[in-house]
Amino acid sequence: MNNLAVSLFLELIRSAIWSNKAEESLFTDVDETIWKEVASYAESQSVSALLYDGIMTLPKSVWPDKRIVYKLFMQTQFIEKRNRNFNEELKNIANEYKKIDSPFVLLKGQGNGALYPIPVHRNPGDIDLYLYRKEDYQKANKWAESNGYEMEDENIHHQGYNYHDIHIENHKNICFFGIKKYDKLFDEKIQEIIRNDQFEEIELNGLIVKTLPIELNAFYIFYHIFHHFIHLGIGVRQLCDWALFMKTHSENINKNSFKELVDSFDLLYAMKEFAAFTIKYLGAKPEYFPFETNINGKYVDVILNDVFSGGNFGYDLFKNRKFYNELHRKWYSFKFSTKRVGKITGLAPQHINPLPFIKLTTNLKLLLTAKKY
């Protein structure tokens, strides 16, 4: 990890997500080798359009070589087009699910994108839909299969398919802890929300969609980050999502009830460390978070090093590696996760210490059941 390249990269990302001008003096006399590394981080972290936005706040005299700028421009154009396709296909799939009477809650994704200064500059991944009524999960999966969409093998809490050129994941559960205590607790909270119809609604490109209530959504977006972090890793994009969500909704989050919620899952210390990371490296303000933070916390720089060694969702760990089959890939993932337990266990030992056992039993369960829905 090149510290100068990382520093410049983060300055440009901060500029993009908070709509500020990047500090010009930092970019005086930066050579092309460093610029190439900065641009490579943007691809690895899945934030090329944000990097482009940051560069556009600088005077041309300190821009990188025109080839780098043009490549980022083209990547930004692609991301914009991709987002427009996502928004349109979300409308289409909402209409199809309405026909079969299967309402859903939109998780993360385009909902998070709406928080950005330029929403179409968040690099989209897939569309996650939580089918919250009994039987609707099976109904939606059967609809997809009956319409010729090839279904993936079922995950522990979702099943996916490609709808035109966009990946859709139908969720029967919002998230999976793999620990009975937490899975039961989360289910109790979501069932209460369903019973009392306490979902939020947002508008995306003229479509009204349900989302999780603000406090639970703030927790869920964080847990999604934490889950991927302890398994393989996460990238800057996911941390930007959470920082922007907390900034946007900070005034609507009750400090005491939110801290009680997070603490009930034994994740308050971990959340504070990730919040401190966003303050120290992404420019978030301490007041965005309903608790005190310490930017010199034990794990803040551990998170930084992990983000830049693993890339978006830890995908860089698999780069240039050859696997004989899916089982071989899963074994590599298992060994990697097990090895990192000792380094990060202090963040949330109740969740991290059992991780090898959870991964092993979950994969065995999926292997043995091997069902579609």
Order of alpha helices (4+ residues) and beta strands (2+ residues): alpha-alpha-alpha-alpha-beta-alpha-beta-alpha-beta-beta-alpha-beta-beta-alpha-alpha-alpha-alpha-alpha-alpha-alpha-alpha
